[in-house]
Amino acid sequence: MFTENIPAFRYITDIIKFLKEFEENINELIGLAKYQKTLLAKTLSSLANRVEKKSYNLSAKVKVSLNTENMELLKRQYSLLEELYEKLDELDFVQLSLATNFKNNEDSSKAEDYVLLLRNKVSNAIKTILKYLEECVEGKIPTVFQEYVQEIEGYIGKNIKARNKSVDYYIFSLQGSIGFASYLWYYDVDTIPQFFIYLCWIVGNQDPIIKIEIGNTFQSPETLYKSSGIEITDLNSAKTAVYNLLNQESIPNTLKL
């Protein structure tokens, strides 16, 4: 939880003051995201032509041409997204402080209502950015990568009991290369509210890299790529990685190798 910027609250008025400053910061982030979105739309409009759409093996080297300066805007969108998720953590901390230290204060309901208003504002901003980032990849994800992801999803989906599931795709840049990422989300698996399997494919100015990771709270594709995920080479190694990751996290499943 990111609470290093949150002061100690002695009075309800301290919380209200903090939340007002918090809202100003949120408004700035939302405004910045909208401005960057306008610039980014011009960049991604031609991305489909930069990566060949023919069916090729994930291990084959693929040439891409990227405008590094413009693709930096995409990275900033992900950074804003992660910052907004941190803001939700900060609101959780404020809410906990209210429940713990001010539960009998007659003015606490005002602060609680303010927290709820801001939580909705941050959540809506997150949904807007996620939706836009998903729209950015429409028609730009190579079929071979989608088929790869579908194979992994089929392996997982028939071996766990989830109330709901979804697949999200994203694009990101990495040192002159381009990354295609998928998040396989699973909801209400036994006592686990949610988790995702992350699969990414890096192509461009290097030999292709395929990596897999597990998580429960959204992190940007680049952040996950740089984490301690497992590098894989083919579908068999991907299934082995999924098997190990799910069991390491004690997620109920009937997977077999």
Residue pairs with C-beta under 8 A, 6 or more apart in sequence:
1 89
1 90
1 92
1 93
2 86
2 89
2 90
3 89
3 90
3 93
5 90
6 18
6 90
6 93
6 94
7 14
7 18
9 15
9 18
9 94
9 97
9 101
9 102
12 102
12 105
12 107
12 108
12 110
12 111
15 94
15 97
15 98
15 102
15 111
16 110
16 111
16 114
18 94
19 94
19 111
19 114
19 115
19 118
22 87
22 90
22 91
22 118
23 118
23 121
25 87
26 84
26 87
26 118
26 121
26 122
26 125
29 80
29 83
29 84
29 87
29 125
30 125
32 80
33 77
33 80
33 125
33 128
33 129
36 73
36 76
36 77
36 80
37 77
37 132
39 70
39 73
40 70
40 73
40 74
40 77
40 136
42 70
43 67
43 70
43 71
43 73
43 74
44 74
44 136
44 140
44 171
47 140
47 171
48 139
48 140
50 64
50 65
50 66
50 178
51 62
51 64
51 140
51 142
51 178
51 203
52 62
52 142
53 142
53 143
55 142
55 143
55 144
56 62
56 142
56 144
57 144
58 144
58 145
58 148
58 201
58 208
58 210
59 208
59 233
59 234
60 208
61 203
61 207
61 208
62 203
62 204
62 208
63 204
64 177
64 178
64 203
64 204
64 205
66 173
66 176
66 177
66 178
66 204
68 173
68 176
71 173
71 178
72 173
74 136
74 171
74 172
74 173
75 172
75 173
75 222
77 129
77 132
77 133
78 133
78 172
78 220
78 221
78 222
78 223
79 220
80 129
81 126
81 129
81 130
81 133
81 218
81 220
82 218
82 219
82 220
82 223
84 122
84 125
84 126
84 129
85 126
85 217
85 218
87 122
88 119
88 122
88 123
88 126
91 115
91 118
91 119
91 122
94 111
94 115
95 112
95 115
98 108
98 111
98 112
98 115
102 108
102 111
130 168
130 218
133 170
134 168
134 169
134 170
136 170
136 171
137 169
137 170
137 171
137 180
140 171
141 169
141 171
141 180
142 180
145 180
145 182
145 201
146 169
148 199
148 201
148 235
148 238
149 167
149 169
149 182
149 184
149 199
151 235
152 184
152 197
152 199
152 235
152 238
152 239
152 242
153 165
153 167
153 184
155 239
155 242
155 255
156 184
156 186
156 197
156 242
156 246
156 253
156 255
157 165
159 253
159 254
159 255
159 256
160 186
160 189
160 246
160 251
160 252
160 253
160 254
160 255
161 189
161 190
161 252
162 186
162 187
162 188
162 189
163 187
163 188
163 189
164 186
164 187
164 188
165 184
165 185
165 186
165 187
166 185
167 182
167 183
167 184
167 185
168 182
168 183
168 185
169 180
169 181
169 182
169 183
170 180
170 181
170 182
170 183
170 221
171 178
171 179
171 180
171 181
172 178
172 179
172 181
172 220
172 221
172 222
172 225
173 179
174 202
174 222
174 225
175 205
176 204
176 205
177 202
177 203
177 204
177 205
177 206
178 202
178 203
178 204
179 200
179 201
179 202
179 203
179 221
179 222
179 225
180 200
180 201
180 203
181 198
181 199
181 200
181 201
181 221
181 224
181 225
182 198
182 199
182 200
183 196
183 197
183 198
183 218
184 196
184 197
184 198
184 199
185 194
185 195
185 196
186 194
186 195
186 196
186 197
187 193
187 194
188 194
189 195
189 251
189 252
190 251
190 252
192 216
192 251
192 252
193 216
194 216
195 214
195 215
195 216
195 249
195 251
196 214
196 215
196 216
196 218
197 212
197 213
197 214
197 242
197 245
198 212
198 213
198 214
198 215
198 221
198 224
198 229
199 210
199 211
199 212
199 238
200 209
200 210
200 211
200 212
200 221
200 224
200 225
201 208
201 209
201 210
202 208
202 209
202 210
202 211
202 225
209 231
210 231
210 232
210 233
210 238
211 225
211 229
211 230
211 231
211 232
212 229
212 230
212 232
212 238
212 241
212 242
212 245
213 224
213 227
213 228
213 229
213 230
213 245
214 245
214 246
214 249
215 224
219 227
230 241
230 244
230 245
232 238
232 241
239 255
239 257
240 257
242 255
243 255
243 256
243 257
246 253
246 255
247 253
247 255
